[in-house]
Amino acid sequence: MRVGWGVDAHRFTTEGQVLLAGVIADATRGIEATSDGDVAAHALIDALLGAAALGDIGSHYPAEDDRWTDADSMAMLADAAGRVVGSGYRISSVDLTVVSETVGVDPIRQEMRSAVAATLQIPLAAVSVKATTTDGLGFTGRDEGLAAFAVAVLEEE
């Protein structure tokens, strides 16, 4: 068994939309990022790649590469999952926590779980999505942006 941990954070902007696991979480503002800025997908990518010792999101999808400008983060997640599976691992489970003062996860939690399960080709029961706040502390507490943390468990094939 292999375990990986991933973290991502992005600043809010006035343009675009906030996506979490490919689901629109806030249509009134956007995220400053090279890709679509989906912190949930990005944290999961790092967790998966880390568990398989395949590097990190920046080594596979560098911000300097124009191919990733406005890229679909869920497509990047599918690609990362393919790399992990291609390296001889099976994705056993993932656990995701979104940190935000104002972007609510509860109304879209099941849709996020379904999107992750479909993208990773794992059972819905193997996907956990949670949310928390920082009770006013730090950049998330000041509602300047949001973050996500993820854990992935892999098993050797």
Chimera marker file (.cmm) of the C-alpha trace (Angstrom):
<marker_set name="trace">
<marker id="1" x="0.000" y="0.000" z="0.000" r="1" g="1" b="0" radius="0.5"/>
<marker id="2" x="1.191" y="3.517" z="-0.846" r="1" g="1" b="0" radius="0.5"/>
<marker id="3" x="-0.150" y="6.806" z="0.550" r="1" g="1" b="0" radius="0.5"/>
<marker id="4" x="0.253" y="10.265" z="-0.976" r="1" g="1" b="0" radius="0.5"/>
<marker id="5" x="-0.705" y="13.707" z="0.244" r="1" g="1" b="0" radius="0.5"/>
<marker id="6" x="-1.510" y="16.765" z="-1.855" r="1" g="1" b="0" radius="0.5"/>
<marker id="7" x="-2.152" y="20.448" z="-1.193" r="1" g="1" b="0" radius="0.5"/>
<marker id="8" x="-3.234" y="23.314" z="-3.420" r="1" g="1" b="0" radius="0.5"/>
<marker id="9" x="-4.333" y="26.914" z="-2.886" r="1" g="1" b="0" radius="0.5"/>
<marker id="10" x="-5.396" y="29.718" z="-5.202" r="1" g="1" b="0" radius="0.5"/>
<marker id="11" x="-6.416" y="33.354" z="-4.911" r="1" g="1" b="0" radius="0.5"/>
<marker id="12" x="-9.900" y="34.538" z="-5.903" r="1" g="1" b="0" radius="0.5"/>
<marker id="13" x="-10.349" y="36.913" z="-8.854" r="1" g="1" b="0" radius="0.5"/>
<marker id="14" x="-13.334" y="38.828" z="-10.141" r="1" g="1" b="0" radius="0.5"/>
<marker id="15" x="-13.578" y="36.927" z="-13.433" r="1" g="1" b="0" radius="0.5"/>
<marker id="16" x="-14.521" y="33.331" z="-14.161" r="1" g="1" b="0" radius="0.5"/>
<marker id="17" x="-15.924" y="30.727" z="-11.814" r="1" g="1" b="0" radius="0.5"/>
<marker id="18" x="-14.747" y="28.575" z="-8.944" r="1" g="1" b="0" radius="0.5"/>
<marker id="19" x="-14.597" y="24.882" z="-9.813" r="1" g="1" b="0" radius="0.5"/>
<marker id="20" x="-14.215" y="22.084" z="-7.284" r="1" g="1" b="0" radius="0.5"/>
<marker id="21" x="-13.654" y="18.640" z="-8.798" r="1" g="1" b="0" radius="0.5"/>
<marker id="22" x="-15.013" y="20.025" z="-12.057" r="1" g="1" b="0" radius="0.5"/>
<marker id="23" x="-18.250" y="21.232" z="-10.437" r="1" g="1" b="0" radius="0.5"/>
<marker id="24" x="-19.169" y="24.922" z="-10.374" r="1" g="1" b="0" radius="0.5"/>
<marker id="25" x="-18.990" y="25.934" z="-6.714" r="1" g="1" b="0" radius="0.5"/>
<marker id="26" x="-19.230" y="29.721" z="-7.166" r="1" g="1" b="0" radius="0.5"/>
<marker id="27" x="-20.212" y="31.440" z="-10.414" r="1" g="1" b="0" radius="0.5"/>
<marker id="28" x="-19.731" y="34.968" z="-9.042" r="1" g="1" b="0" radius="0.5"/>
<marker id="29" x="-15.917" y="35.011" z="-8.984" r="1" g="1" b="0" radius="0.5"/>
<marker id="30" x="-12.995" y="33.104" z="-10.380" r="1" g="1" b="0" radius="0.5"/>
<marker id="31" x="-9.586" y="31.743" z="-9.492" r="1" g="1" b="0" radius="0.5"/>
<marker id="32" x="-6.153" y="33.098" z="-10.389" r="1" g="1" b="0" radius="0.5"/>
<marker id="33" x="-4.323" y="30.175" z="-11.977" r="1" g="1" b="0" radius="0.5"/>
<marker id="34" x="-2.675" y="28.898" z="-15.133" r="1" g="1" b="0" radius="0.5"/>
<marker id="35" x="-5.327" y="26.207" z="-15.620" r="1" g="1" b="0" radius="0.5"/>
<marker id="36" x="-8.953" y="26.481" z="-14.508" r="1" g="1" b="0" radius="0.5"/>
<marker id="37" x="-7.666" y="26.661" z="-10.912" r="1" g="1" b="0" radius="0.5"/>
<marker id="38" x="-9.595" y="23.696" z="-9.510" r="1" g="1" b="0" radius="0.5"/>
<marker id="39" x="-7.879" y="23.295" z="-6.115" r="1" g="1" b="0" radius="0.5"/>
<marker id="40" x="-9.659" y="20.002" z="-5.433" r="1" g="1" b="0" radius="0.5"/>
<marker id="41" x="-8.403" y="18.396" z="-8.638" r="1" g="1" b="0" radius="0.5"/>
<marker id="42" x="-4.918" y="19.835" z="-8.139" r="1" g="1" b="0" radius="0.5"/>
<marker id="43" x="-4.606" y="18.497" z="-4.591" r="1" g="1" b="0" radius="0.5"/>
<marker id="44" x="-5.780" y="15.081" z="-5.792" r="1" g="1" b="0" radius="0.5"/>
<marker id="45" x="-3.233" y="15.113" z="-8.629" r="1" g="1" b="0" radius="0.5"/>
<marker id="46" x="-0.409" y="15.764" z="-6.171" r="1" g="1" b="0" radius="0.5"/>
<marker id="47" x="-1.683" y="13.088" z="-3.776" r="1" g="1" b="0" radius="0.5"/>
<marker id="48" x="-1.850" y="10.476" z="-6.547" r="1" g="1" b="0" radius="0.5"/>
<marker id="49" x="1.509" y="11.355" z="-8.063" r="1" g="1" b="0" radius="0.5"/>
<marker id="50" x="3.105" y="11.461" z="-4.625" r="1" g="1" b="0" radius="0.5"/>
<marker id="51" x="1.766" y="8.054" z="-3.632" r="1" g="1" b="0" radius="0.5"/>
<marker id="52" x="3.283" y="6.568" z="-6.784" r="1" g="1" b="0" radius="0.5"/>
<marker id="53" x="6.534" y="8.559" z="-6.350" r="1" g="1" b="0" radius="0.5"/>
<marker id="54" x="5.986" y="10.172" z="-9.764" r="1" g="1" b="0" radius="0.5"/>
<marker id="55" x="6.799" y="13.750" z="-8.827" r="1" g="1" b="0" radius="0.5"/>
<marker id="56" x="4.283" y="16.552" z="-8.476" r="1" g="1" b="0" radius="0.5"/>
<marker id="57" x="1.778" y="18.554" z="-10.500" r="1" g="1" b="0" radius="0.5"/>
<marker id="58" x="4.398" y="21.111" z="-11.529" r="1" g="1" b="0" radius="0.5"/>
<marker id="59" x="6.710" y="18.487" z="-12.987" r="1" g="1" b="0" radius="0.5"/>
<marker id="60" x="3.979" y="17.044" z="-15.239" r="1" g="1" b="0" radius="0.5"/>
<marker id="61" x="1.864" y="20.155" z="-15.944" r="1" g="1" b="0" radius="0.5"/>
<marker id="62" x="4.257" y="23.142" z="-15.630" r="1" g="1" b="0" radius="0.5"/>
<marker id="63" x="2.762" y="26.643" z="-15.563" r="1" g="1" b="0" radius="0.5"/>
<marker id="64" x="5.413" y="27.742" z="-18.086" r="1" g="1" b="0" radius="0.5"/>
<marker id="65" x="3.987" y="25.366" z="-20.706" r="1" g="1" b="0" radius="0.5"/>
<marker id="66" x="1.226" y="27.037" z="-22.748" r="1" g="1" b="0" radius="0.5"/>
<marker id="67" x="-0.578" y="23.686" z="-23.099" r="1" g="1" b="0" radius="0.5"/>
<marker id="68" x="-1.832" y="24.119" z="-19.531" r="1" g="1" b="0" radius="0.5"/>
<marker id="69" x="-3.215" y="27.663" z="-19.945" r="1" g="1" b="0" radius="0.5"/>
<marker id="70" x="-6.937" y="27.439" z="-19.067" r="1" g="1" b="0" radius="0.5"/>
<marker id="71" x="-6.622" y="23.636" z="-19.025" r="1" g="1" b="0" radius="0.5"/>
<marker id="72" x="-9.410" y="21.461" z="-17.634" r="1" g="1" b="0" radius="0.5"/>
<marker id="73" x="-8.092" y="20.257" z="-14.270" r="1" g="1" b="0" radius="0.5"/>
<marker id="74" x="-10.293" y="17.171" z="-14.315" r="1" g="1" b="0" radius="0.5"/>
<marker id="75" x="-8.664" y="16.150" z="-17.623" r="1" g="1" b="0" radius="0.5"/>
<marker id="76" x="-5.304" y="16.678" z="-15.910" r="1" g="1" b="0" radius="0.5"/>
<marker id="77" x="-6.542" y="14.487" z="-13.013" r="1" g="1" b="0" radius="0.5"/>
<marker id="78" x="-7.535" y="11.757" z="-15.474" r="1" g="1" b="0" radius="0.5"/>
<marker id="79" x="-4.080" y="11.972" z="-17.063" r="1" g="1" b="0" radius="0.5"/>
<marker id="80" x="-2.380" y="11.750" z="-13.648" r="1" g="1" b="0" radius="0.5"/>
<marker id="81" x="-4.526" y="8.742" z="-12.746" r="1" g="1" b="0" radius="0.5"/>
<marker id="82" x="-3.481" y="7.095" z="-16.019" r="1" g="1" b="0" radius="0.5"/>
<marker id="83" x="0.177" y="7.657" z="-15.150" r="1" g="1" b="0" radius="0.5"/>
<marker id="84" x="-0.358" y="6.106" z="-11.715" r="1" g="1" b="0" radius="0.5"/>
<marker id="85" x="-2.208" y="3.075" z="-13.087" r="1" g="1" b="0" radius="0.5"/>
<marker id="86" x="0.395" y="2.766" z="-15.853" r="1" g="1" b="0" radius="0.5"/>
<marker id="87" x="3.067" y="2.562" z="-13.150" r="1" g="1" b="0" radius="0.5"/>
<marker id="88" x="1.476" y="-0.563" z="-11.711" r="1" g="1" b="0" radius="0.5"/>
<marker id="89" x="-0.845" y="0.809" z="-9.046" r="1" g="1" b="0" radius="0.5"/>
<marker id="90" x="-4.576" y="0.635" z="-8.415" r="1" g="1" b="0" radius="0.5"/>
<marker id="91" x="-6.259" y="3.660" z="-6.846" r="1" g="1" b="0" radius="0.5"/>
<marker id="92" x="-7.869" y="2.318" z="-3.695" r="1" g="1" b="0" radius="0.5"/>
<marker id="93" x="-9.367" y="5.495" z="-2.190" r="1" g="1" b="0" radius="0.5"/>
<marker id="94" x="-9.086" y="9.272" z="-2.013" r="1" g="1" b="0" radius="0.5"/>
<marker id="95" x="-10.029" y="11.742" z="0.700" r="1" g="1" b="0" radius="0.5"/>
<marker id="96" x="-10.406" y="15.439" z="-0.109" r="1" g="1" b="0" radius="0.5"/>
<marker id="97" x="-10.871" y="18.457" z="2.192" r="1" g="1" b="0" radius="0.5"/>
<marker id="98" x="-11.718" y="21.918" z="0.829" r="1" g="1" b="0" radius="0.5"/>
<marker id="99" x="-10.849" y="24.929" z="3.001" r="1" g="1" b="0" radius="0.5"/>
<marker id="100" x="-12.933" y="28.080" z="2.447" r="1" g="1" b="0" radius="0.5"/>
<marker id="101" x="-14.902" y="30.590" z="4.465" r="1" g="1" b="0" radius="0.5"/>
<marker id="102" x="-17.557" y="31.215" z="1.807" r="1" g="1" b="0" radius="0.5"/>
<marker id="103" x="-17.487" y="28.566" z="-0.937" r="1" g="1" b="0" radius="0.5"/>
<marker id="104" x="-19.902" y="25.904" z="0.215" r="1" g="1" b="0" radius="0.5"/>
<marker id="105" x="-19.185" y="22.262" z="-0.491" r="1" g="1" b="0" radius="0.5"/>
<marker id="106" x="-22.285" y="20.719" z="1.048" r="1" g="1" b="0" radius="0.5"/>
<marker id="107" x="-24.651" y="21.593" z="-1.857" r="1" g="1" b="0" radius="0.5"/>
<marker id="108" x="-22.267" y="20.016" z="-4.397" r="1" g="1" b="0" radius="0.5"/>
<marker id="109" x="-20.585" y="17.293" z="-2.315" r="1" g="1" b="0" radius="0.5"/>
<marker id="110" x="-22.291" y="14.345" z="-4.033" r="1" g="1" b="0" radius="0.5"/>
<marker id="111" x="-21.686" y="15.800" z="-7.483" r="1" g="1" b="0" radius="0.5"/>
<marker id="112" x="-17.997" y="16.273" z="-6.596" r="1" g="1" b="0" radius="0.5"/>
<marker id="113" x="-17.749" y="12.694" z="-5.321" r="1" g="1" b="0" radius="0.5"/>
<marker id="114" x="-19.370" y="11.366" z="-8.498" r="1" g="1" b="0" radius="0.5"/>
<marker id="115" x="-17.071" y="13.431" z="-10.731" r="1" g="1" b="0" radius="0.5"/>
<marker id="116" x="-13.949" y="12.236" z="-8.916" r="1" g="1" b="0" radius="0.5"/>
<marker id="117" x="-15.078" y="8.599" z="-8.906" r="1" g="1" b="0" radius="0.5"/>
<marker id="118" x="-15.837" y="8.717" z="-12.632" r="1" g="1" b="0" radius="0.5"/>
<marker id="119" x="-12.563" y="10.462" z="-13.472" r="1" g="1" b="0" radius="0.5"/>
<marker id="120" x="-10.450" y="8.074" z="-11.401" r="1" g="1" b="0" radius="0.5"/>
<marker id="121" x="-12.579" y="5.060" z="-12.407" r="1" g="1" b="0" radius="0.5"/>
<marker id="122" x="-13.052" y="3.982" z="-8.793" r="1" g="1" b="0" radius="0.5"/>
<marker id="123" x="-16.205" y="3.215" z="-6.780" r="1" g="1" b="0" radius="0.5"/>
<marker id="124" x="-18.131" y="6.154" z="-5.336" r="1" g="1" b="0" radius="0.5"/>
<marker id="125" x="-17.668" y="4.655" z="-1.865" r="1" g="1" b="0" radius="0.5"/>
<marker id="126" x="-13.894" y="5.122" z="-2.290" r="1" g="1" b="0" radius="0.5"/>
<marker id="127" x="-14.221" y="8.928" z="-2.579" r="1" g="1" b="0" radius="0.5"/>
<marker id="128" x="-14.590" y="11.169" z="0.462" r="1" g="1" b="0" radius="0.5"/>
<marker id="129" x="-15.210" y="14.931" z="0.164" r="1" g="1" b="0" radius="0.5"/>
<marker id="130" x="-15.182" y="17.180" z="3.217" r="1" g="1" b="0" radius="0.5"/>
<marker id="131" x="-15.031" y="20.907" z="3.933" r="1" g="1" b="0" radius="0.5"/>
<marker id="132" x="-13.839" y="23.180" z="6.687" r="1" g="1" b="0" radius="0.5"/>
<marker id="133" x="-13.131" y="26.823" z="7.434" r="1" g="1" b="0" radius="0.5"/>
<marker id="134" x="-10.262" y="28.487" z="9.248" r="1" g="1" b="0" radius="0.5"/>
<marker id="135" x="-12.617" y="30.524" z="11.450" r="1" g="1" b="0" radius="0.5"/>
<marker id="136" x="-11.363" y="33.809" z="10.032" r="1" g="1" b="0" radius="0.5"/>
<marker id="137" x="-7.644" y="32.990" z="10.162" r="1" g="1" b="0" radius="0.5"/>
<marker id="138" x="-5.218" y="33.476" z="7.263" r="1" g="1" b="0" radius="0.5"/>
<marker id="139" x="-5.894" y="34.082" z="3.568" r="1" g="1" b="0" radius="0.5"/>
<marker id="140" x="-8.824" y="31.655" z="3.521" r="1" g="1" b="0" radius="0.5"/>
<marker id="141" x="-10.254" y="33.283" z="6.632" r="1" g="1" b="0" radius="0.5"/>
<marker id="142" x="-10.052" y="36.688" z="4.979" r="1" g="1" b="0" radius="0.5"/>
<marker id="143" x="-11.836" y="35.149" z="1.955" r="1" g="1" b="0" radius="0.5"/>
<marker id="144" x="-8.941" y="35.948" z="-0.373" r="1" g="1" b="0" radius="0.5"/>
<marker id="145" x="-8.832" y="32.423" z="-1.770" r="1" g="1" b="0" radius="0.5"/>
<marker id="146" x="-9.352" y="28.780" z="-0.990" r="1" g="1" b="0" radius="0.5"/>
<marker id="147" x="-7.305" y="25.640" z="-0.511" r="1" g="1" b="0" radius="0.5"/>
<marker id="148" x="-7.656" y="21.894" z="-0.669" r="1" g="1" b="0" radius="0.5"/>
<marker id="149" x="-5.883" y="18.943" z="0.929" r="1" g="1" b="0" radius="0.5"/>
<marker id="150" x="-6.052" y="15.398" z="-0.400" r="1" g="1" b="0" radius="0.5"/>
<marker id="151" x="-4.883" y="11.917" z="0.507" r="1" g="1" b="0" radius="0.5"/>
<marker id="152" x="-4.679" y="9.049" z="-1.961" r="1" g="1" b="0" radius="0.5"/>
<marker id="153" x="-4.205" y="5.386" z="-1.162" r="1" g="1" b="0" radius="0.5"/>
<marker id="154" x="-2.762" y="3.115" z="-3.836" r="1" g="1" b="0" radius="0.5"/>
<marker id="155" x="-2.270" y="-0.622" z="-3.966" r="1" g="1" b="0" radius="0.5"/>
<marker id="156" x="0.269" y="-2.405" z="-6.116" r="1" g="1" b="0" radius="0.5"/>
<marker id="157" x="-1.243" y="-4.426" z="-8.939" r="1" g="1" b="0" radius="0.5"/>
<link id1="1" id2="2" r="1" g="1" b="0" radius="0.2"/>
<link id1="2" id2="3" r="1" g="1" b="0" radius="0.2"/>
<link id1="3" id2="4" r="1" g="1" b="0" radius="0.2"/>
<link id1="4" id2="5" r="1" g="1" b="0" radius="0.2"/>
<link id1="5" id2="6" r="1" g="1" b="0" radius="0.2"/>
<link id1="6" id2="7" r="1" g="1" b="0" radius="0.2"/>
<link id1="7" id2="8" r="1" g="1" b="0" radius="0.2"/>
<link id1="8" id2="9" r="1" g="1" b="0" radius="0.2"/>
<link id1="9" id2="10" r="1" g="1" b="0" radius="0.2"/>
<link id1="10" id2="11" r="1" g="1" b="0" radius="0.2"/>
<link id1="11" id2="12" r="1" g="1" b="0" radius="0.2"/>
<link id1="12" id2="13" r="1" g="1" b="0" radius="0.2"/>
<link id1="13" id2="14" r="1" g="1" b="0" radius="0.2"/>
<link id1="14" id2="15" r="1" g="1" b="0" radius="0.2"/>
<link id1="15" id2="16" r="1" g="1" b="0" radius="0.2"/>
<link id1="16" id2="17" r="1" g="1" b="0" radius="0.2"/>
<link id1="17" id2="18" r="1" g="1" b="0" radius="0.2"/>
<link id1="18" id2="19" r="1" g="1" b="0" radius="0.2"/>
<link id1="19" id2="20" r="1" g="1" b="0" radius="0.2"/>
<link id1="20" id2="21" r="1" g="1" b="0" radius="0.2"/>
<link id1="21" id2="22" r="1" g="1" b="0" radius="0.2"/>
<link id1="22" id2="23" r="1" g="1" b="0" radius="0.2"/>
<link id1="23" id2="24" r="1" g="1" b="0" radius="0.2"/>
<link id1="24" id2="25" r="1" g="1" b="0" radius="0.2"/>
<link id1="25" id2="26" r="1" g="1" b="0" radius="0.2"/>
<link id1="26" id2="27" r="1" g="1" b="0" radius="0.2"/>
<link id1="27" id2="28" r="1" g="1" b="0" radius="0.2"/>
<link id1="28" id2="29" r="1" g="1" b="0" radius="0.2"/>
<link id1="29" id2="30" r="1" g="1" b="0" radius="0.2"/>
<link id1="30" id2="31" r="1" g="1" b="0" radius="0.2"/>
<link id1="31" id2="32" r="1" g="1" b="0" radius="0.2"/>
<link id1="32" id2="33" r="1" g="1" b="0" radius="0.2"/>
<link id1="33" id2="34" r="1" g="1" b="0" radius="0.2"/>
<link id1="34" id2="35" r="1" g="1" b="0" radius="0.2"/>
<link id1="35" id2="36" r="1" g="1" b="0" radius="0.2"/>
<link id1="36" id2="37" r="1" g="1" b="0" radius="0.2"/>
<link id1="37" id2="38" r="1" g="1" b="0" radius="0.2"/>
<link id1="38" id2="39" r="1" g="1" b="0" radius="0.2"/>
<link id1="39" id2="40" r="1" g="1" b="0" radius="0.2"/>
<link id1="40" id2="41" r="1" g="1" b="0" radius="0.2"/>
<link id1="41" id2="42" r="1" g="1" b="0" radius="0.2"/>
<link id1="42" id2="43" r="1" g="1" b="0" radius="0.2"/>
<link id1="43" id2="44" r="1" g="1" b="0" radius="0.2"/>
<link id1="44" id2="45" r="1" g="1" b="0" radius="0.2"/>
<link id1="45" id2="46" r="1" g="1" b="0" radius="0.2"/>
<link id1="46" id2="47" r="1" g="1" b="0" radius="0.2"/>
<link id1="47" id2="48" r="1" g="1" b="0" radius="0.2"/>
<link id1="48" id2="49" r="1" g="1" b="0" radius="0.2"/>
<link id1="49" id2="50" r="1" g="1" b="0" radius="0.2"/>
<link id1="50" id2="51" r="1" g="1" b="0" radius="0.2"/>
<link id1="51" id2="52" r="1" g="1" b="0" radius="0.2"/>
<link id1="52" id2="53" r="1" g="1" b="0" radius="0.2"/>
<link id1="53" id2="54" r="1" g="1" b="0" radius="0.2"/>
<link id1="54" id2="55" r="1" g="1" b="0" radius="0.2"/>
<link id1="55" id2="56" r="1" g="1" b="0" radius="0.2"/>
<link id1="56" id2="57" r="1" g="1" b="0" radius="0.2"/>
<link id1="57" id2="58" r="1" g="1" b="0" radius="0.2"/>
<link id1="58" id2="59" r="1" g="1" b="0" radius="0.2"/>
<link id1="59" id2="60" r="1" g="1" b="0" radius="0.2"/>
<link id1="60" id2="61" r="1" g="1" b="0" radius="0.2"/>
<link id1="61" id2="62" r="1" g="1" b="0" radius="0.2"/>
<link id1="62" id2="63" r="1" g="1" b="0" radius="0.2"/>
<link id1="63" id2="64" r="1" g="1" b="0" radius="0.2"/>
<link id1="64" id2="65" r="1" g="1" b="0" radius="0.2"/>
<link id1="65" id2="66" r="1" g="1" b="0" radius="0.2"/>
<link id1="66" id2="67" r="1" g="1" b="0" radius="0.2"/>
<link id1="67" id2="68" r="1" g="1" b="0" radius="0.2"/>
<link id1="68" id2="69" r="1" g="1" b="0" radius="0.2"/>
<link id1="69" id2="70" r="1" g="1" b="0" radius="0.2"/>
<link id1="70" id2="71" r="1" g="1" b="0" radius="0.2"/>
<link id1="71" id2="72" r="1" g="1" b="0" radius="0.2"/>
<link id1="72" id2="73" r="1" g="1" b="0" radius="0.2"/>
<link id1="73" id2="74" r="1" g="1" b="0" radius="0.2"/>
<link id1="74" id2="75" r="1" g="1" b="0" radius="0.2"/>
<link id1="75" id2="76" r="1" g="1" b="0" radius="0.2"/>
<link id1="76" id2="77" r="1" g="1" b="0" radius="0.2"/>
<link id1="77" id2="78" r="1" g="1" b="0" radius="0.2"/>
<link id1="78" id2="79" r="1" g="1" b="0" radius="0.2"/>
<link id1="79" id2="80" r="1" g="1" b="0" radius="0.2"/>
<link id1="80" id2="81" r="1" g="1" b="0" radius="0.2"/>
<link id1="81" id2="82" r="1" g="1" b="0" radius="0.2"/>
<link id1="82" id2="83" r="1" g="1" b="0" radius="0.2"/>
<link id1="83" id2="84" r="1" g="1" b="0" radius="0.2"/>
<link id1="84" id2="85" r="1" g="1" b="0" radius="0.2"/>
<link id1="85" id2="86" r="1" g="1" b="0" radius="0.2"/>
<link id1="86" id2="87" r="1" g="1" b="0" radius="0.2"/>
<link id1="87" id2="88" r="1" g="1" b="0" radius="0.2"/>
<link id1="88" id2="89" r="1" g="1" b="0" radius="0.2"/>
<link id1="89" id2="90" r="1" g="1" b="0" radius="0.2"/>
<link id1="90" id2="91" r="1" g="1" b="0" radius="0.2"/>
<link id1="91" id2="92" r="1" g="1" b="0" radius="0.2"/>
<link id1="92" id2="93" r="1" g="1" b="0" radius="0.2"/>
<link id1="93" id2="94" r="1" g="1" b="0" radius="0.2"/>
<link id1="94" id2="95" r="1" g="1" b="0" radius="0.2"/>
<link id1="95" id2="96" r="1" g="1" b="0" radius="0.2"/>
<link id1="96" id2="97" r="1" g="1" b="0" radius="0.2"/>
<link id1="97" id2="98" r="1" g="1" b="0" radius="0.2"/>
<link id1="98" id2="99" r="1" g="1" b="0" radius="0.2"/>
<link id1="99" id2="100" r="1" g="1" b="0" radius="0.2"/>
<link id1="100" id2="101" r="1" g="1" b="0" radius="0.2"/>
<link id1="101" id2="102" r="1" g="1" b="0" radius="0.2"/>
<link id1="102" id2="103" r="1" g="1" b="0" radius="0.2"/>
<link id1="103" id2="104" r="1" g="1" b="0" radius="0.2"/>
<link id1="104" id2="105" r="1" g="1" b="0" radius="0.2"/>
<link id1="105" id2="106" r="1" g="1" b="0" radius="0.2"/>
<link id1="106" id2="107" r="1" g="1" b="0" radius="0.2"/>
<link id1="107" id2="108" r="1" g="1" b="0" radius="0.2"/>
<link id1="108" id2="109" r="1" g="1" b="0" radius="0.2"/>
<link id1="109" id2="110" r="1" g="1" b="0" radius="0.2"/>
<link id1="110" id2="111" r="1" g="1" b="0" radius="0.2"/>
<link id1="111" id2="112" r="1" g="1" b="0" radius="0.2"/>
<link id1="112" id2="113" r="1" g="1" b="0" radius="0.2"/>
<link id1="113" id2="114" r="1" g="1" b="0" radius="0.2"/>
<link id1="114" id2="115" r="1" g="1" b="0" radius="0.2"/>
<link id1="115" id2="116" r="1" g="1" b="0" radius="0.2"/>
<link id1="116" id2="117" r="1" g="1" b="0" radius="0.2"/>
<link id1="117" id2="118" r="1" g="1" b="0" radius="0.2"/>
<link id1="118" id2="119" r="1" g="1" b="0" radius="0.2"/>
<link id1="119" id2="120" r="1" g="1" b="0" radius="0.2"/>
<link id1="120" id2="121" r="1" g="1" b="0" radius="0.2"/>
<link id1="121" id2="122" r="1" g="1" b="0" radius="0.2"/>
<link id1="122" id2="123" r="1" g="1" b="0" radius="0.2"/>
<link id1="123" id2="124" r="1" g="1" b="0" radius="0.2"/>
<link id1="124" id2="125" r="1" g="1" b="0" radius="0.2"/>
<link id1="125" id2="126" r="1" g="1" b="0" radius="0.2"/>
<link id1="126" id2="127" r="1" g="1" b="0" radius="0.2"/>
<link id1="127" id2="128" r="1" g="1" b="0" radius="0.2"/>
<link id1="128" id2="129" r="1" g="1" b="0" radius="0.2"/>
<link id1="129" id2="130" r="1" g="1" b="0" radius="0.2"/>
<link id1="130" id2="131" r="1" g="1" b="0" radius="0.2"/>
<link id1="131" id2="132" r="1" g="1" b="0" radius="0.2"/>
<link id1="132" id2="133" r="1" g="1" b="0" radius="0.2"/>
<link id1="133" id2="134" r="1" g="1" b="0" radius="0.2"/>
<link id1="134" id2="135" r="1" g="1" b="0" radius="0.2"/>
<link id1="135" id2="136" r="1" g="1" b="0" radius="0.2"/>
<link id1="136" id2="137" r="1" g="1" b="0" radius="0.2"/>
<link id1="137" id2="138" r="1" g="1" b="0" radius="0.2"/>
<link id1="138" id2="139" r="1" g="1" b="0" radius="0.2"/>
<link id1="139" id2="140" r="1" g="1" b="0" radius="0.2"/>
<link id1="140" id2="141" r="1" g="1" b="0" radius="0.2"/>
<link id1="141" id2="142" r="1" g="1" b="0" radius="0.2"/>
<link id1="142" id2="143" r="1" g="1" b="0" radius="0.2"/>
<link id1="143" id2="144" r="1" g="1" b="0" radius="0.2"/>
<link id1="144" id2="145" r="1" g="1" b="0" radius="0.2"/>
<link id1="145" id2="146" r="1" g="1" b="0" radius="0.2"/>
<link id1="146" id2="147" r="1" g="1" b="0" radius="0.2"/>
<link id1="147" id2="148" r="1" g="1" b="0" radius="0.2"/>
<link id1="148" id2="149" r="1" g="1" b="0" radius="0.2"/>
<link id1="149" id2="150" r="1" g="1" b="0" radius="0.2"/>
<link id1="150" id2="151" r="1" g="1" b="0" radius="0.2"/>
<link id1="151" id2="152" r="1" g="1" b="0" radius="0.2"/>
<link id1="152" id2="153" r="1" g="1" b="0" radius="0.2"/>
<link id1="153" id2="154" r="1" g="1" b="0" radius="0.2"/>
<link id1="154" id2="155" r="1" g="1" b="0" radius="0.2"/>
<link id1="155" id2="156" r="1" g="1" b="0" radius="0.2"/>
<link id1="156" id2="157" r="1" g="1" b="0" radius="0.2"/>
</marker_set>
